[in-house]
Amino acid sequence: MATARCGPSIREFLEYYVLVLLDAKRRTTRELADEMESRSAENRPFRSSGVLHVGIRQMESALYRLADQGWVRLRLPGGQWGITGAGRRARREMEQKSPDASDSKQPATWKLMARLKNAARGSYVLDVGTGEGFLARKLARRGFRVLGIDSGAFDYSKDSIEKARRGARSDNGRLEFRRADVTELPRPRRGFDYVVSSQAVHCMKDPPKCLEAIYHLLKPGGRFLAVDFLVGREGFFAHGFHCFLALSREEWAELLPAIGFDDIHMYKIKNYLVVNARRPSSGRHASATASAAA
């Protein structure tokens, strides 16, 4: 049985999208939950957990919160919910106040790069899900030694490593590309100083297993930095249901300390999230802190 996603990021989306669905026609609680799952079915080829499964109690809670605000109303008999005039206005306001839905990957990438500004030249960096090497080449030009890997698991990425190799210019030996799965990659003798990932975690078949592998590939004191979709209403405006393949802020904050990471920071850059975490210098589990900055 699928596990329902929860937390503030999911809740804010539900309260918006329920208004969208009810603006089209009245629906029961079950019909709303089923429609949410049906519309996110495009995520199933990536992994089954990418489908937005909403539990009935979770949907009921969202509906009653909206009812308390006068935005929806339960219509009897039949148990169908309908939107009110106030609900329609609330929906329009949410959409009008939403940030620019244009792709903000570049600013998010700049934020990630800024976290590396004090890194020593020649640091060894692993770029997971490198694709055609966009981020790897940027890092190599800054003086890092970079290994870019991609599993080529999907049709759109099956030729990515070959394209990355063809597109790489003279790099003075600082840049290497390999077709590889991060869970099977041998650890370098001293480990990687940094592991980075840009819009790749959401494509992983088993994100916890991959993040565990990343932890062990890092040397003690090494850092993991990732850019991925923001989960929630803002992420949906820009990326549609595809954003729910990503980990929410709440899921990152729970998963990373469980693996052993500490000094965890998260930065929201419009419809993207930048994550920055450290493998402790000693010991597997250290107290973790999480912070968010706009």
Beta strands, then each sheet from edge to edge (+ up, - down):
strand 1: 72-75
strand 2: 80-83
strand 3: 124-128
strand 4: 145-150
strand 5: 175-179
strand 6: 192-198
strand 7: 218-229
strand 8: 262-269
strand 9: 272-278
strand 10: 290-293
sheet 1: 1+ 2-
sheet 2: 5+ 4+ 3+ 6+ 7+ 9- 8+ 10+
end
